[in-house]
């Protein structure tokens, strides 16, 4: 019974995410020259970059990187999210020594 509830909850969460996520990808029109994307948008766009890439294959307006951005801070957030999102931060962590 609880496994079914957990699977239903995960399926609902996945469906809501799939519906909401395209509204926050680069090129969706939420950022403009008057309201450029900043540091936190850079982080978000870095996290959703793989999804943006796939959607961009079918929609020419969607890009991986927001063109209307605030400059260095957006770039820093984007790069930070790309590195951490794909496991780059785990390269800096020490592996625990197994007990012999």
Backbone as a printed PyTorch tensor [residue, N CA C, xyz], in Angstrom:
tensor([[[  0.8170,  -1.1900,   0.0000],
         [  0.0000,   0.0000,   0.0000],
         [  0.8660,   1.2610,   0.0000]],

        [[  1.8790,   1.3020,   0.8450],
         [  2.7130,   2.4930,   0.9280],
         [  3.5900,   2.6400,  -0.3120]],

        [[  4.0000,   1.5260,  -0.9210],
         [  4.7950,   1.6120,  -2.1420],
         [  3.9830,   2.2260,  -3.2720]],

        [[  2.7080,   1.8650,  -3.3540],
         [  1.8420,   2.4330,  -4.3830],
         [  1.6530,   3.9320,  -4.1530]],

        [[  1.4980,   4.3400,  -2.9220],
         [  1.3470,   5.7680,  -2.6170],
         [  2.6130,   6.5280,  -2.9670]],

        [[  3.7600,   5.9370,  -2.6760],
         [  5.0260,   6.5650,  -2.9930],
         [  5.2010,   6.7000,  -4.5100]],

        [[  4.8670,   5.6520,  -5.2540],
         [  4.9700,   5.7090,  -6.7100],
         [  4.0120,   6.7280,  -7.3040]],

        [[  2.7870,   6.8040,  -6.7530],
         [  1.8230,   7.8050,  -7.2300],
         [  2.3220,   9.2110,  -6.9380]],

        [[  2.9010,   9.4050,  -5.7630],
         [  3.4370,  10.7160,  -5.4000],
         [  4.5940,  11.1160,  -6.3010]],

        [[  5.4800,  10.1660,  -6.5830],
         [  6.6010,  10.4420,  -7.4810],
         [  6.1260,  10.7280,  -8.9010]],

        [[  5.1220,   9.9870,  -9.3530],
         [  4.5760,  10.2210, -10.6910],
         [  3.9240,  11.5950, -10.7760]],

        [[  3.2090,  11.9870,  -9.7370],
         [  2.5870,  13.3090,  -9.7110],
         [  3.6450,  14.4080,  -9.6950]],

        [[  4.6850,  14.2280,  -8.9010],
         [  5.7730,  15.2000,  -8.8450],
         [  6.4720,  15.3220, -10.1970]],

        [[  6.6860,  14.2180, -10.8660],
         [  7.3090,  14.2230, -12.1880],
         [  6.4270,  14.9470, -13.2030]],

        [[  5.1350,  14.6890, -13.1740],
         [  4.2190,  15.3400, -14.1160],
         [  4.1610,  16.8450, -13.8830]],

        [[  4.0920,  17.2700, -12.6370],
         [  4.0670,  18.7010, -12.3190],
         [  5.3740,  19.3520, -12.7540]],

        [[  6.4930,  18.6860, -12.5220],
         [  7.7930,  19.2190, -12.9270],
         [  7.8860,  19.3730, -14.4430]],

        [[  7.4010,  18.3820, -15.1730],
         [  7.4520,  18.4380, -16.6280],
         [  6.5760,  19.5490, -17.1980]],

        [[  5.4920,  19.8670, -16.5000],
         [  4.6160,  20.9400, -16.9550],
         [  5.1960,  22.3070, -16.5920]],

        [[  5.7940,  22.4240, -15.4140],
         [  6.2930,  23.7130, -14.9390],
         [  7.6790,  24.0690, -15.4780]],

        [[  8.5130,  23.1060, -15.7280],
         [  9.8980,  23.3490, -16.1100],
         [ 10.0740,  24.1610, -17.3880]],

        [[  9.3300,  23.9210, -18.4600],
         [  9.5520,  24.7110, -19.6790],
         [  9.2900,  26.2040, -19.5080]],

        [[  8.5820,  26.6070, -18.4880],
         [  8.3370,  28.0190, -18.2520],
         [  9.5350,  28.7510, -17.6930]],

        [[ 10.6000,  28.0560, -17.3780],
         [ 11.7760,  28.6630, -16.7430],
         [ 13.0680,  28.4090, -17.5060]],

        [[ 12.9840,  28.0970, -18.7790],
         [ 14.1910,  27.8280, -19.5450],
         [ 14.6080,  29.0630, -20.3340]],

        [[ 15.8650,  29.1710, -20.7100],
         [ 16.3390,  30.3480, -21.4460],
         [ 15.6070,  30.5230, -22.7770]],

        [[ 15.2930,  31.7660, -23.0920],
         [ 14.6150,  32.0660, -24.3460],
         [ 13.1130,  32.0050, -24.2580]],

        [[ 12.5690,  31.8380, -23.0510],
         [ 11.1160,  31.7400, -22.9070],
         [ 10.4310,  33.1040, -22.8690]],

        [[ 11.1960,  34.1840, -22.9060],
         [ 10.6150,  35.5220, -22.9240],
         [ 10.5080,  36.1880, -21.5700]],

        [[ 10.9050,  35.5020, -20.5000],
         [ 10.8000,  36.0990, -19.1640],
         [ 11.9020,  37.1180, -18.9000]],

        [[ 13.0050,  37.0590, -19.6210],
         [ 14.1060,  38.0130, -19.4630],
         [ 14.2180,  38.8670, -20.7170]],

        [[ 14.5280,  40.1420, -20.5220],
         [ 14.6740,  41.0580, -21.6570],
         [ 15.8480,  41.9900, -21.3740]],

        [[ 16.0920,  42.9160, -22.2790],
         [ 17.1750,  43.8750, -22.0930],
         [ 16.8870,  44.7530, -20.8750]],

        [[ 15.6130,  45.0880, -20.6650],
         [ 15.2310,  45.9050, -19.5010],
         [ 15.2590,  45.1100, -18.1990]],

        [[ 15.0140,  43.8120, -18.2730],
         [ 15.0470,  42.9220, -17.1020],
         [ 15.9400,  41.7260, -17.4200]],

        [[ 17.2540,  41.9210, -17.3730],
         [ 18.1600,  40.8240, -17.7520],
         [ 18.2230,  39.7330, -16.6830]],

        [[ 18.6220,  38.5700, -17.1130],
         [ 18.8050,  37.4450, -16.1910],
         [ 20.0470,  37.7020, -15.3480]],

        [[ 19.9360,  37.4410, -14.0590],
         [ 21.0450,  37.6770, -13.1450],
         [ 21.6600,  36.3800, -12.6380]],

        [[ 22.2910,  36.4660, -11.4870],
         [ 23.0270,  35.3440, -10.9000],
         [ 22.1390,  34.1240, -10.6620]],

        [[ 20.9820,  34.3260, -10.0210],
         [ 20.1270,  33.1880,  -9.6930],
         [ 19.4990,  32.5640, -10.9360]],

        [[ 19.1850,  33.3800, -11.9470],
         [ 18.7220,  32.8160, -13.2150],
         [ 19.8530,  32.0270, -13.8700]],

        [[ 21.0840,  32.4840, -13.7160],
         [ 22.2230,  31.7460, -14.2520],
         [ 22.3380,  30.3630, -13.6320]],

        [[ 22.1480,  30.2960, -12.3130],
         [ 22.1700,  28.9990, -11.6330],
         [ 21.0610,  28.1030, -12.1740]],

        [[ 19.8570,  28.6520, -12.2620],
         [ 18.7240,  27.8510, -12.7380],
         [ 18.9490,  27.3830, -14.1760]],

        [[ 19.3930,  28.2860, -15.0400],
         [ 19.6060,  27.9180, -16.4360],
         [ 20.7180,  26.8910, -16.5820]],

        [[ 21.6910,  26.9150, -15.6830],
         [ 22.7240,  25.8870, -15.6980],
         [ 22.1770,  24.5240, -15.3120]],

        [[ 21.2850,  24.5050, -14.3370],
         [ 20.6960,  23.2330, -13.9070],
         [ 19.7970,  22.6280, -14.9790]],

        [[ 19.0600,  23.4670, -15.7000],
         [ 18.1270,  22.9370, -16.7020],
         [ 18.7370,  22.9180, -18.1050]],

        [[ 20.0430,  23.1370, -18.2250],
         [ 20.6940,  23.1800, -19.5300],
         [ 20.4720,  21.9090, -20.3580]],

        [[ 20.5600,  20.7150, -19.7940],
         [ 20.3150,  19.5240, -20.6290],
         [ 18.8900,  19.4750, -21.1760]],

        [[ 17.9340,  19.9010, -20.3650],
         [ 16.5390,  19.9100, -20.8120],
         [ 16.3440,  20.9850, -21.8670]],

        [[ 16.9850,  22.1450, -21.6630],
         [ 16.9080,  23.2270, -22.6510],
         [ 17.4840,  22.7840, -23.9870]],

        [[ 18.5440,  22.0120, -23.9360],
         [ 19.1660,  21.5230, -25.1600],
         [ 18.2110,  20.6240, -25.9300]],

        [[ 17.5340,  19.7440, -25.2410],
         [ 16.5920,  18.8260, -25.8930],
         [ 15.3960,  19.5870, -26.4580]],

        [[ 14.8220,  20.5020, -25.6630],
         [ 13.6760,  21.2800, -26.1400],
         [ 14.0980,  22.1850, -27.2890]],

        [[ 15.3210,  22.7020, -27.2440],
         [ 15.8310,  23.5660, -28.3020],
         [ 15.9490,  22.8800, -29.6530]],

        [[ 16.0250,  21.5590, -29.6610],
         [ 16.0460,  20.8270, -30.9270],
         [ 14.7290,  20.9820, -31.6830]],

        [[ 13.6310,  21.1720, -30.9390],
         [ 12.3050,  21.2520, -31.5380],
         [ 11.7590,  22.6760, -31.6110]],

        [[ 12.3010,  23.5920, -30.8190],
         [ 11.8270,  24.9750, -30.7730],
         [ 13.0270,  25.9020, -30.9320]],

        [[ 13.0850,  26.6440, -32.0180],
         [ 14.2460,  27.4890, -32.3080],
         [ 14.3850,  28.6600, -31.3440]],

        [[ 13.3310,  29.0310, -30.6210],
         [ 13.4010,  30.1520, -29.6790],
         [ 14.0540,  29.7770, -28.3530]],

        [[ 14.1060,  28.5110, -28.0470],
         [ 14.6680,  28.0490, -26.7770],
         [ 16.1580,  27.8110, -26.9540]],

        [[ 16.9440,  28.3830, -26.0560],
         [ 18.3960,  28.2620, -26.1000],
         [ 18.8950,  27.6650, -24.7830]],

        [[ 20.1220,  27.2450, -24.7470],
         [ 20.7260,  26.7230, -23.5250],
         [ 21.1510,  27.8800, -22.6200]],

        [[ 21.5070,  29.0160, -23.2270],
         [ 22.0800,  30.1500, -22.5230],
         [ 21.2250,  31.3780, -22.8130]],

        [[ 20.8620,  32.1500, -21.7830],
         [ 20.0460,  33.3530, -21.9530],
         [ 20.8880,  34.4860, -22.5250]],

        [[ 20.4820,  35.0190, -23.6740],
         [ 21.2370,  36.1010, -24.3140],
         [ 21.0730,  37.4240, -23.5630]],

        [[ 19.8920,  37.6690, -23.0020],
         [ 19.6460,  38.9040, -22.2490],
         [ 20.0160,  38.6550, -20.7900]],

        [[ 21.3130,  38.7710, -20.4900],
         [ 21.7590,  38.5050, -19.1230],
         [ 22.5410,  39.6940, -18.5840]],

        [[ 22.8390,  39.6510, -17.2790],
         [ 23.4990,  40.7800, -16.6080],
         [ 25.0200,  40.7310, -16.7100]],

        [[ 25.5460,  39.7710, -17.4290],
         [ 26.9900,  39.7290, -17.6380],
         [ 27.6970,  38.7180, -16.7660]],

        [[ 28.7470,  39.1880, -16.0800],
         [ 29.6260,  38.3050, -15.3360],
         [ 28.8960,  37.4880, -14.2700]],

        [[ 27.9610,  38.0880, -13.5500],
         [ 27.2660,  37.3580, -12.4850],
         [ 26.4080,  36.2280, -13.0470]],

        [[ 25.7440,  36.4720, -14.1580],
         [ 24.9730,  35.4060, -14.8070],
         [ 25.9110,  34.2790, -15.2420]],

        [[ 27.0240,  34.6520, -15.8670],
         [ 27.9940,  33.6480, -16.3180],
         [ 28.5140,  32.8090, -15.1480]],

        [[ 28.8070,  33.4850, -14.0370],
         [ 29.3100,  32.7840, -12.8510],
         [ 28.2770,  31.7930, -12.3200]],

        [[ 27.0250,  32.2140, -12.2040],
         [ 25.9660,  31.3130, -11.7370],
         [ 25.7410,  30.1520, -12.6840]],

        [[ 25.7500,  30.4380, -13.9880],
         [ 25.5530,  29.3940, -14.9910],
         [ 26.6740,  28.3570, -14.9120]],

        [[ 27.9010,  28.8350, -14.8710],
         [ 29.0480,  27.9290, -14.8080],
         [ 29.0430,  27.1090, -13.5180]],

        [[ 28.7320,  27.7630, -12.4090],
         [ 28.6940,  27.0750, -11.1240],
         [ 27.6600,  25.9450, -11.1400]],

        [[ 26.4900,  26.2050, -11.7280],
         [ 25.4440,  25.1830, -11.7870],
         [ 25.8120,  24.0570, -12.7430]],

        [[ 26.4290,  24.3890, -13.8640],
         [ 26.8440,  23.3440, -14.8060],
         [ 27.8510,  22.4100, -14.1410]],

        [[ 28.8280,  22.9680, -13.4640],
         [ 29.8550,  22.1540, -12.8120],
         [ 29.2590,  21.3080, -11.6900]],

        [[ 28.4580,  21.9110, -10.8480],
         [ 27.9060,  21.1670,  -9.7130],
         [ 26.8060,  20.2160, -10.1440]],

        [[ 26.0470,  20.5850, -11.1590],
         [ 24.9510,  19.7470, -11.6130],
         [ 25.3970,  18.4570, -12.2590]],

        [[ 26.5750,  18.4580, -12.8310],
         [ 27.0630,  17.2570, -13.4950],
         [ 28.1170,  16.5200, -12.6710]],

        [[ 28.1760,  16.7830, -11.3730],
         [ 29.0620,  16.0470, -10.4970],
         [ 30.4490,  16.6110, -10.3480]],

        [[ 30.6860,  17.8170, -10.8000],
         [ 32.0070,  18.4120, -10.7100],
         [ 32.4600,  18.6450,  -9.2800]],

        [[ 31.5080,  18.9750,  -8.4110],
         [ 31.8800,  19.2050,  -7.0260],
         [ 32.2860,  17.9140,  -6.3300]],

        [[ 31.7660,  16.7900,  -6.8050],
         [ 32.1300,  15.5200,  -6.1760],
         [ 33.5940,  15.1690,  -6.4480]],

        [[ 34.1870,  15.7770,  -7.4800],
         [ 35.5960,  15.5190,  -7.7510],
         [ 36.4900,  16.1110,  -6.6640]],

        [[ 35.9780,  17.1280,  -5.9700],
         [ 36.7560,  17.7860,  -4.9200],
         [ 36.6380,  17.0840,  -3.5740]],

        [[ 35.6570,  16.2430,  -3.4290],
         [ 35.4450,  15.5680,  -2.1510],
         [ 36.4060,  14.4020,  -2.0080]],

        [[ 36.8190,  14.1820,  -0.7880],
         [ 37.6890,  13.0350,  -0.5230],
         [ 36.8660,  11.7700,  -0.4160]],

        [[ 37.4060,  10.7450,  -0.9190],
         [ 36.7590,   9.4420,  -0.7750],
         [ 37.1360,   8.8840,   0.5820]],

        [[ 36.1580,   8.2710,   1.2420],
         [ 36.4210,   7.6830,   2.5490],
         [ 37.2210,   6.4030,   2.3730]],

        [[ 38.1970,   6.2640,   3.2460],
         [ 38.9840,   5.0320,   3.2160],
         [ 38.1660,   3.9280,   3.8310]],

        [[ 38.1410,   2.7970,   3.1670],
         [ 37.4010,   1.6690,   3.7190],
         [ 38.2210,   1.0320,   4.8470]],

        [[ 37.4960,   0.5920,   5.8590],
         [ 38.1690,  -0.0430,   7.0040],
         [ 38.6730,  -1.4030,   6.5850]],

        [[ 39.8900,  -1.6970,   6.9840],
         [ 40.4920,  -2.9870,   6.6190],
         [ 40.3030,  -3.9930,   7.6920]]])
